[in-house]
Amino acid sequence: MNIYITSYYFHVFCVLLSGSFFIVRGIWMLADNGLLQNKAVRILPHIIDTLLLASAISLTLQIQQFPITHGWLTVKLIALVVYVLLGIFALRRGKTKSHRLAFYTAALLTYGFMISVALTKHPAGIFS
Protein backbone atom coordinates (compact mmCIF):
# COMPACT_ATOMS: atom_id res chain seq x y z
CA MET A 1 0.00 0.00 0.00
CA ASN A 2 1.45 3.37 -0.93
CA ILE A 3 2.11 6.19 1.52
CA TYR A 4 -0.78 8.35 0.25
CA ILE A 5 -3.39 5.64 0.80
CA THR A 6 -1.98 4.88 4.25
CA SER A 7 -1.98 8.59 5.16
CA TYR A 8 -5.49 9.01 3.80
CA TYR A 9 -6.94 6.13 5.80
CA PHE A 10 -5.10 7.22 8.93
CA HIS A 11 -6.55 10.71 8.48
CA VAL A 12 -10.07 9.35 8.01
CA PHE A 13 -9.59 7.17 11.12
CA CYS A 14 -8.51 10.23 13.13
CA VAL A 15 -11.47 12.26 11.81
CA LEU A 16 -13.90 9.54 12.93
CA LEU A 17 -12.14 9.03 16.26
CA SER A 18 -12.04 12.76 17.00
CA GLY A 19 -15.69 13.27 16.07
CA SER A 20 -16.86 10.19 17.96
CA PHE A 21 -15.00 11.25 21.09
CA PHE A 22 -16.45 14.76 20.79
CA ILE A 23 -19.95 13.27 20.58
CA VAL A 24 -19.32 11.15 23.69
CA ARG A 25 -17.90 14.11 25.62
CA GLY A 26 -20.89 16.23 24.58
CA ILE A 27 -23.28 13.58 25.85
CA TRP A 28 -21.33 13.42 29.12
CA MET A 29 -21.49 17.21 29.40
CA LEU A 30 -25.25 17.21 28.88
CA ALA A 31 -25.66 14.43 31.46
CA ASP A 32 -23.28 16.10 33.97
CA ASN A 33 -21.21 12.91 33.93
CA GLY A 34 -18.06 13.13 36.05
CA LEU A 35 -16.06 11.22 33.44
CA LEU A 36 -15.69 14.49 31.56
CA GLN A 37 -13.29 15.64 34.31
CA ASN A 38 -11.10 12.53 34.09
CA LYS A 39 -7.50 13.42 33.28
CA ALA A 40 -7.28 10.94 30.39
CA VAL A 41 -10.52 12.30 28.91
CA ARG A 42 -9.08 15.82 29.06
CA ILE A 43 -5.74 14.82 27.45
CA LEU A 44 -6.81 12.26 24.82
CA PRO A 45 -8.60 14.74 22.52
CA HIS A 46 -5.39 16.78 22.22
CA ILE A 47 -3.42 13.69 21.21
CA ILE A 48 -6.06 12.59 18.69
CA ASP A 49 -6.39 16.08 17.22
CA THR A 50 -2.61 16.50 16.97
CA LEU A 51 -2.43 13.25 14.98
CA LEU A 52 -5.37 14.43 12.88
CA LEU A 53 -3.69 17.75 12.09
CA ALA A 54 -0.36 16.07 11.33
CA SER A 55 -2.06 13.65 8.94
CA ALA A 56 -3.89 16.56 7.27
CA ILE A 57 -0.61 18.42 6.74
CA SER A 58 0.97 15.24 5.38
CA LEU A 59 -1.89 14.80 2.91
CA THR A 60 -1.75 18.41 1.70
CA LEU A 61 1.97 18.02 1.05
CA GLN A 62 1.45 14.73 -0.78
CA ILE A 63 -1.32 16.00 -3.07
CA GLN A 64 0.25 19.46 -3.41
CA GLN A 65 -3.03 21.23 -2.63
CA PHE A 66 -2.96 23.92 0.02
CA PRO A 67 -5.38 26.27 1.79
CA ILE A 68 -5.69 29.68 0.16
CA THR A 69 -4.81 28.28 -3.29
CA HIS A 70 -7.51 25.57 -3.21
CA GLY A 71 -10.91 26.78 -2.09
CA TRP A 72 -12.15 23.54 -0.58
CA LEU A 73 -9.10 23.32 1.70
CA THR A 74 -9.48 26.97 2.68
CA VAL A 75 -13.10 26.32 3.66
CA LYS A 76 -12.09 23.21 5.62
CA LEU A 77 -9.45 25.19 7.51
CA ILE A 78 -11.89 28.00 8.35
CA ALA A 79 -14.55 25.45 9.35
CA LEU A 80 -11.97 23.71 11.56
CA VAL A 81 -11.30 26.94 13.46
CA VAL A 82 -15.06 27.49 13.85
CA TYR A 83 -15.52 23.87 14.99
CA VAL A 84 -12.77 24.18 17.62
CA LEU A 85 -14.21 27.44 18.98
CA LEU A 86 -17.73 26.01 19.08
CA GLY A 87 -16.38 22.91 20.81
CA ILE A 88 -14.66 24.99 23.48
CA PHE A 89 -17.90 26.81 24.23
CA ALA A 90 -19.89 23.56 24.08
CA LEU A 91 -17.72 21.66 26.55
CA ARG A 92 -16.20 24.34 28.78
CA ARG A 93 -17.13 27.96 28.29
CA GLY A 94 -20.88 27.91 27.69
CA LYS A 95 -22.59 29.66 30.60
CA THR A 96 -25.75 27.58 30.71
CA LYS A 97 -26.68 24.07 29.67
CA SER A 98 -28.89 25.44 26.88
CA HIS A 99 -26.01 27.57 25.57
CA ARG A 100 -23.73 24.56 25.67
CA LEU A 101 -26.30 22.47 23.81
CA ALA A 102 -26.59 25.16 21.13
CA PHE A 103 -22.79 25.33 20.73
CA TYR A 104 -22.60 21.52 20.73
CA THR A 105 -25.22 21.27 17.99
CA ALA A 106 -23.50 23.96 15.93
CA ALA A 107 -20.15 22.18 16.37
CA LEU A 108 -21.63 18.88 15.16
CA LEU A 109 -23.16 20.58 12.13
CA THR A 110 -19.80 22.20 11.37
CA TYR A 111 -18.08 18.81 11.72
CA GLY A 112 -20.55 17.30 9.25
CA PHE A 113 -20.05 20.21 6.85
CA MET A 114 -16.25 19.72 6.96
CA ILE A 115 -16.71 16.06 6.06
CA SER A 116 -18.98 17.02 3.16
CA VAL A 117 -16.38 19.48 1.88
CA ALA A 118 -13.71 16.77 2.08
CA LEU A 119 -15.85 14.23 0.25
CA THR A 120 -16.97 16.58 -2.50
CA LYS A 121 -13.71 18.58 -2.69
CA HIS A 122 -15.98 21.58 -3.22
CA PRO A 123 -16.07 24.66 -0.97
CA ALA A 124 -19.85 24.41 -0.61
CA GLY A 125 -19.70 20.76 0.41
CA ILE A 126 -23.14 19.25 0.75
CA PHE A 127 -24.64 22.49 -0.55
CA SER A 128 -22.87 22.22 -3.92
DADA-V258345 format. One record per residue. N is the residue number from 0. RES is the residue in three letters. PSI is psi in whole degrees, -180 to 180 (none if undefined). OMEGA is omega in degrees with one decimal (none if undefined). D_LAST is the distance of its C-alpha to the last C-alpha in Angstrom with 1 decimal. Layout:
n:N res:RES psi:PSI omega:OMEGA d_last:D_LAST
n:N res:RES psi:PSI omega:OMEGA d_last:D_LAST
This chain:
n:0 res:MET psi:134 omega:-177.4 d_last:32.1
n:1 res:ASN psi:167 omega:-174.0 d_last:30.9
n:2 res:ILE psi:-36 omega:179.6 d_last:30.2
n:3 res:TYR psi:-49 omega:-178.8 d_last:26.4
n:4 res:ILE psi:-43 omega:177.8 d_last:26.0
n:5 res:THR psi:-46 omega:179.1 d_last:28.4
n:6 res:SER psi:-42 omega:-179.1 d_last:26.5
n:7 res:TYR psi:-50 omega:-178.9 d_last:23.1
n:8 res:TYR psi:-34 omega:175.7 d_last:24.6
n:9 res:PHE psi:-42 omega:178.3 d_last:26.6
n:10 res:HIS psi:-47 omega:178.8 d_last:23.5
n:11 res:VAL psi:-42 omega:176.8 d_last:21.7
n:12 res:PHE psi:-45 omega:179.9 d_last:25.1
n:13 res:CYS psi:-38 omega:177.3 d_last:25.3
n:14 res:VAL psi:-48 omega:-178.9 d_last:21.8
n:15 res:LEU psi:-40 omega:178.9 d_last:22.9
n:16 res:LEU psi:-45 omega:179.6 d_last:26.4
n:17 res:SER psi:-48 omega:179.7 d_last:25.4
n:18 res:GLY psi:-42 omega:179.4 d_last:23.0
n:19 res:SER psi:-42 omega:-179.7 d_last:25.7
n:20 res:PHE psi:-34 omega:175.7 d_last:28.4
n:21 res:PHE psi:-42 omega:178.1 d_last:26.6
n:22 res:ILE psi:-47 omega:-179.9 d_last:26.2
n:23 res:VAL psi:-46 omega:180.0 d_last:30.0
n:24 res:ARG psi:-35 omega:176.3 d_last:31.0
n:25 res:GLY psi:-41 omega:177.2 d_last:29.2
n:26 res:ILE psi:-43 omega:177.1 d_last:31.0
n:27 res:TRP psi:-40 omega:179.0 d_last:34.2
n:28 res:MET psi:-46 omega:-179.0 d_last:33.7
n:29 res:LEU psi:-31 omega:-179.1 d_last:33.3
n:30 res:ALA psi:3 omega:-176.2 d_last:36.3
n:31 res:ASP psi:40 omega:-179.5 d_last:38.4
n:32 res:ASN psi:131 omega:-179.0 d_last:39.0
n:33 res:GLY psi:-18 omega:179.3 d_last:41.3
n:34 res:LEU psi:-25 omega:179.8 d_last:39.5
n:35 res:LEU psi:-24 omega:-179.0 d_last:37.0
n:36 res:GLN psi:-4 omega:179.3 d_last:40.0
n:37 res:ASN psi:138 omega:-176.9 d_last:40.9
n:38 res:LYS psi:-43 omega:180.0 d_last:41.2
n:39 res:ALA psi:-38 omega:180.0 d_last:39.3
n:40 res:VAL psi:-31 omega:178.2 d_last:36.4
n:41 res:ARG psi:-28 omega:-176.4 d_last:36.3
n:42 res:ILE psi:-40 omega:-174.5 d_last:36.5
n:43 res:LEU psi:-42 omega:179.5 d_last:34.4
n:44 res:PRO psi:-35 omega:179.4 d_last:31.0
n:45 res:HIS psi:-38 omega:178.2 d_last:31.9
n:46 res:ILE psi:-48 omega:-179.6 d_last:32.9
n:47 res:ILE psi:-47 omega:-176.4 d_last:29.8
n:48 res:ASP psi:-30 omega:174.2 d_last:27.5
n:49 res:THR psi:-43 omega:176.8 d_last:29.7
n:50 res:LEU psi:-39 omega:178.2 d_last:29.2
n:51 res:LEU psi:-47 omega:179.8 d_last:25.5
n:52 res:LEU psi:-41 omega:178.5 d_last:25.4
n:53 res:ALA psi:-41 omega:179.0 d_last:27.9
n:54 res:SER psi:-34 omega:177.3 d_last:25.9
n:55 res:ALA psi:-44 omega:178.2 d_last:22.7
n:56 res:ILE psi:-43 omega:178.1 d_last:25.0
n:57 res:SER psi:-44 omega:180.0 d_last:26.5
n:58 res:LEU psi:-41 omega:-179.9 d_last:23.3
n:59 res:THR psi:-37 omega:177.9 d_last:22.2
n:60 res:LEU psi:-39 omega:-179.0 d_last:25.7
n:61 res:GLN psi:-40 omega:-177.9 d_last:25.6
n:62 res:ILE psi:-5 omega:178.5 d_last:22.4
n:63 res:GLN psi:40 omega:173.3 d_last:23.3
n:64 res:GLN psi:132 omega:-172.0 d_last:19.9
n:65 res:PHE psi:152 omega:173.1 d_last:20.4
n:66 res:PRO psi:156 omega:-176.6 d_last:18.8
n:67 res:ILE psi:-48 omega:-179.5 d_last:19.2
n:68 res:THR psi:-22 omega:178.0 d_last:19.1
n:69 res:HIS psi:114 omega:-172.8 d_last:15.7
n:70 res:GLY psi:-42 omega:-176.6 d_last:12.9
n:71 res:TRP psi:-35 omega:177.4 d_last:11.3
n:72 res:LEU psi:-34 omega:175.6 d_last:14.9
n:73 res:THR psi:-45 omega:179.2 d_last:15.7
n:74 res:VAL psi:-42 omega:178.1 d_last:13.0
n:75 res:LYS psi:-41 omega:-179.8 d_last:14.4
n:76 res:LEU psi:-44 omega:177.4 d_last:17.9
n:77 res:ILE psi:-44 omega:178.7 d_last:17.4
n:78 res:ALA psi:-35 omega:177.6 d_last:16.0
n:79 res:LEU psi:-45 omega:178.2 d_last:19.0
n:80 res:VAL psi:-44 omega:178.2 d_last:21.4
n:81 res:VAL psi:-46 omega:179.6 d_last:20.1
n:82 res:TYR psi:-45 omega:-179.8 d_last:20.4
n:83 res:VAL psi:-46 omega:179.6 d_last:23.9
n:84 res:LEU psi:-44 omega:177.6 d_last:25.0
n:85 res:LEU psi:-40 omega:178.8 d_last:23.9
n:86 res:GLY psi:-40 omega:178.0 d_last:25.6
n:87 res:ILE psi:-45 omega:179.3 d_last:28.7
n:88 res:PHE psi:-30 omega:179.2 d_last:28.9
n:89 res:ALA psi:-41 omega:-172.6 d_last:28.2
n:90 res:LEU psi:-20 omega:-175.0 d_last:30.9
n:91 res:ARG psi:-43 omega:-167.1 d_last:33.4
n:92 res:ARG psi:-13 omega:179.5 d_last:33.2
n:93 res:GLY psi:134 omega:-173.7 d_last:32.2
n:94 res:LYS psi:-36 omega:-179.7 d_last:35.3
n:95 res:THR psi:165 omega:178.4 d_last:35.2
n:96 res:LYS psi:-38 omega:179.3 d_last:33.8
n:97 res:SER psi:-37 omega:175.0 d_last:31.5
n:98 res:HIS psi:-44 omega:-180.0 d_last:30.1
n:99 res:ARG psi:-40 omega:177.8 d_last:29.7
n:100 res:LEU psi:-42 omega:178.9 d_last:27.9
n:101 res:ALA psi:-45 omega:177.9 d_last:25.5
n:102 res:PHE psi:-39 omega:179.1 d_last:24.8
n:103 res:TYR psi:-46 omega:178.7 d_last:24.7
n:104 res:THR psi:-45 omega:178.7 d_last:22.1
n:105 res:ALA psi:-39 omega:178.5 d_last:19.9
n:106 res:ALA psi:-43 omega:178.9 d_last:20.5
n:107 res:LEU psi:-39 omega:177.0 d_last:19.4
n:108 res:LEU psi:-39 omega:177.8 d_last:16.1
n:109 res:THR psi:-41 omega:177.1 d_last:15.6
n:110 res:TYR psi:-47 omega:178.4 d_last:16.7
n:111 res:GLY psi:-40 omega:178.3 d_last:14.2
n:112 res:PHE psi:-42 omega:178.6 d_last:11.3
n:113 res:MET psi:-41 omega:178.3 d_last:13.0
n:114 res:ILE psi:-41 omega:180.0 d_last:13.2
n:115 res:SER psi:-37 omega:177.0 d_last:9.6
n:116 res:VAL psi:-42 omega:179.7 d_last:9.1
n:117 res:ALA psi:-42 omega:-177.8 d_last:12.2
n:118 res:LEU psi:-37 omega:-178.1 d_last:11.4
n:119 res:THR psi:-18 omega:-173.5 d_last:8.3
n:120 res:LYS psi:39 omega:178.8 d_last:9.9
n:121 res:HIS psi:136 omega:-177.4 d_last:7.0
n:122 res:PRO psi:-27 omega:179.8 d_last:7.8
n:123 res:ALA psi:-7 omega:178.3 d_last:5.0
n:124 res:GLY psi:-127 omega:-178.2 d_last:5.6
n:125 res:ILE psi:-22 omega:-178.0 d_last:5.5
n:126 res:PHE psi:3 omega:-178.0 d_last:3.8
n:127 res:SER psi:none omega:none d_last:0.0
